[in-house]
Amino acid sequence: MFRCNLGSSVKYVAFLSALGRHHILQNRMSTSPNPVAAVCQVTATPDKESNFSACKQLLEEARQRGACMVFLPEGFDYIGSSREETLSMSEPLGGDIISRYTQLARKLDVWLSLGGFHERGHDWENDRRIYNSHVIINNKGDVLSVYRKSHLFDVELPEKGVSLKESAFTIPGASLVPPVQTPIGKVGLGVCYDLRFPELSLALQRHGADILTYPSAFTVVTGAAHWEVLLRARAIETQCFVLAAAQVGRHHETRSSYGHALAVDPWGEVVGDCGGEKPGMVLVEVNLDKVNRTRKNMPVQQHRRDSAFYHSLSQTCL
């Protein structure tokens, strides 16, 4: 069973049934024989110090409850109220925020997935542009991997009230990074909008990923329509666990996020959901035997044709 904390004392268990999702409240720590990950949900604001304090409390609680790896969402450091504010608060990878998290990882003896750090670009002094960077830190405080978001959210949905142009100040990442070996398995890295591109998840799976992670800050509109179905689709097609930390609620006057930090197993079943109202966490037992059994019983990857087959359509066929 997988637990979600909505506050400091209430533990939330979620499972998917044929008739919908049912929630069970419970107060106990994980006693799982398998490694446990904590998938967190936060409400970041432009106040960096307040955001760090809130995330620190979640990390401490997750560790106390038995998690060996903790996942924070896109924009865990802050969510600015304007382009100018977002850029002015950004930092280099070796700046104060990441330094504080490396110290915290070492102190708590826990691995961290920090998704969506506002990292100043390599030519910051000239172009004032940033990366949206997913950082993996081990329990010794070492930065092991940095994936820079490669698909940028440039979307105009006037009838839905959604208008965001991430490319106005963000540099797309140049490449994927190999899955990272962690205490819970090999973790493949994405960020938010990357979720909509199955080519990315399949590439990570081919390179050994057992777990895919998409730290996100989905809008309320796109989240309600697409969030869960996309996460379940990525899990089903790759036969991986999918862990998706999320932003939730109102960040400032002009932006809110959908929430529902989710954990999905390799069969596509939602095994943890933080809901759409408050910060909290889902504790996820990561049993890699489930990955292996799913792939053995339904060997989709063995049945996949070579890439030439999928590019074999020609104009004469249309």
N, C-alpha and C positions, 0 to 999 in steps of 0.2 A: 504494500500500500504506500502511497506517496502523499506527503503531508505539505500543506501550505500554511504558512504563518501569516495571519492578518493582524499584525500588532505584536506585542511582546509576549503574550500568553496564550493566544488562541491558535491551535494547530488545525490545519484544514486538510482534509483528505478528499481527493477527487478521483472518480473513475467514470468511464464512459459506458453506458448501457444502450441497448437497442432503442430505448424510449427517451434517452436524454442523459444529462449528467447529473449525478446525485452527489451531495456533499455530506461528509461526516466530520464532526468536530472531535478532536482528540488531543490530549496533552501527554506526549511521551517522546523521548529521544529515539533516534534510529538505533536498532539493534541488528541491523542487516549484516549478514556474512559477506555481502558484496560491497564494493566501494560505493559511497554515497556522494552525490553532487547536490549542491544547493543552487537552484535557479531563482534569481531574485527579481523583484518588481519594485521600482522606486518612482518617486515624483520629483525629478530634478527641476531646479529653478535657476535663475541667474546668480544665485548666491553659492559660490563654490565651497565656502567653508561649511555652510549648512548641509550641502550635498555630501561632502566628505564625512561629516559626523553621522549622517543617516546611513550611509553605506558602511561605515565602520561598525556601527551597531549591528547591522545585518550580518557582516562577516564574522563578528564575534559570536553572535548567536548561532550561526550556521556551524561554526567550528565546534561550539559547545554541544551541539546536537549531533555531531558525528560526521559532518561533511568533510571530505578531503580536498574538494575543489568547489569553488564558488564562482558563479557566473553573474556578472552585472551587465546592465543593458547599454545600448547606444546612448551617448549623452550622459553617462553616469557622472561625469565631471561637472557638467552644467548644460542647460539649454538656454541660450541667449534670446533676448526679446527683439533683437534686430541683427542685421548683417554686421553692422559696425561693432555691436557689443560682442557678438559671437567671435569675431576676429580678434578683438582687443584682449579677450580673456584666454585665447589659445596659448599653448606652451610648446616648447620643443620636447622631444621624447625624454630627454634627460632633465626636464624641469621639475618643479616642486611636486606636482600632483603624482606623477608616476613614481618619483622617489619615495613619497609617503606610502604609496601602495606596496612598493617593494619592501619597505621596512615592516609594514603590517603583515605581509605574507610570511616574512621570516619570523616575526614575533609569534604569529598564530600557528606557524607550521602548516600552512595551507596554500594550495595552488589557486591562482586567480585567472579568470577570463574577463578582461576589461574591454568591453565592446563599444566602439564609437568614441574614442578619445580624440579631442580636437588637437591634432598635432600640427605645429607650424611646418610649412613646406620647406624644402631644401633651399629655395630661393626667396625666402620670406621677406628679406629686406627690400627686394625689388618688386615682387608681384603681390605680396600680402594675401597669399592663398594658403589653404590648409589641407591636410589629409584627414579622412575619417578612419581612424586606425584601431584595429582590434589587437590588443596586446595580451600575450600569455606570459605570466610570471610564475615561476616555480616556488616551492616552499622554502627555498634558500634565498629568495629575493632576487633571482636572476631573471632578466627579460629573455625568454627563449625564442619568441617568435612575434613578428609584427606583420599583420595583414592589413593592407590599405584598401578600403572599399573601392571596388572596381566599377560597379553600376550605380550611377548617381540619380537621385530622385528629382527629375525635372517633370513635373506633372501639373496640368491645369484641368481641373474639373469644376468649371464655373457653376454647373447645376447642383454640385455637391458642396460648394464652398471650400474647395481645396485648391491651394495655389502655392507650390513650393518649387524653387529652382536651386537645387543643391550645387549645380555646376557653376553658379555665379561666384562662388568663393571657395569651392573644393576641387582638388586635383584628383582625378580618378587614379586608382592604383594601377601599376604597370603589369602585375601578374598575380596569380594565386601563390600561396605558400604551401609546402607539404604539410599533411596532417601531423600534429604534435603528439608524441607519446607522453601520456599523463597517467596518474594513478587510476583513472577510470577507463582508460583505453586511448586509442588514437583519435584525436579531436581535429576535425576539419573546420576551417574558419571562414565564415561569411559575416556580413553585416546587413541587417534590415532589407533594403530593396534587392539585394543579391538573392533573396529568397525566391524571387519571381523568375529566376533563370536556372532551369534544371540542368543545363550544361555544366554549371559550376558544381552542383552537388554530385553529379555523376563523375566528374573529373576527380573530385576529392575521394569518392568511394573507390574509384579505380586505383588510387594511390594509397589505399589502405585504411581509410577512415572507418571507424566503428561508430562514431558519434559526429553529428553535424551540429553546429551552433550558429544561431542567427540572432545576436543581440539587436534589439530593435526599439524604435519609437514610432510605431504605426499610428497614423491618424485615426480618429474615431471612425470616420466614414469608411476608409479602406480596410481598417481592422475588422469592423463588423461584417463586411462583405467577403473578405478574402483570407484573413489571418490564419484561422484554424485549418481551412481546407488546403492552403498552400503548405503549411507545416506538415500536415498528414500526408500530402502528396509526396513531399521530399523524403519522408520516412519510408513510404511504401516503395517508391521507385529505387531507392538505394539500399533498403533493408538495414538502415542505421537507426540508432536512437537519434532524436532531434531535440535539442534543448534550446529554448528561446526565451532569454531574459527580456523584460519589457519595461517600458515607461508607462505610467498610468496617471490619469487625472490632469488637472490644470497646472501648467507650468508658469504661465503668465497670461496677460489679458488676451493674447492673440493665438495661443497654441495649447491644445490638449492632446493627450494620447489615449489609446484604446485600452492598454493593459492586457490582461489575460496572459501573463507569462505561462508558457506551456512546456510540458514534457510529453513527448510522443515516443512510443516504443517501435521496434522494427516492423511490427505488423500493422502499424498505422493507428494504434489505439492511443487515445489521450489518457495518460496516466497521472497527470497533475495539471491543475489550472488555478492560478492565483485570483481569478475573478477580475472584474473591471472597475473596482472602486478604490482599493487601498494598497499601499506598499506591503510587501511581505515576501515570502519565499516558498518554493516547493522543494521538498527533499526527494531526490530521485535515486532509487537503487539501480545501479547500472550493472546488469547481469549480462556479460558478453556471451554467455551460453545461449541467450535468447537471440542474439545476432547470428551466431553460428547455426543454430537450429533453423531459423527462418530462411537463411540462405541455402542450407542443405535441402530442406523440404520443398522449397520453391526456387530452384537455381536460375533465377532470372538473368544474372550476369553471364552465366554459361550459355544461355539461349540467345544472348544479344549478338546480332550480326556485326561484321566489321564495319568500320566507318564508311567505306566505299559504298556499301549497300544502301546506307541512308542518304547518300548523295547521288544515287543512281537515277533519280527522276530527271527527265529532260523535257524540253519544250514540246517535243512531239507527243509526250504523254499527257499533256495538259489539255 
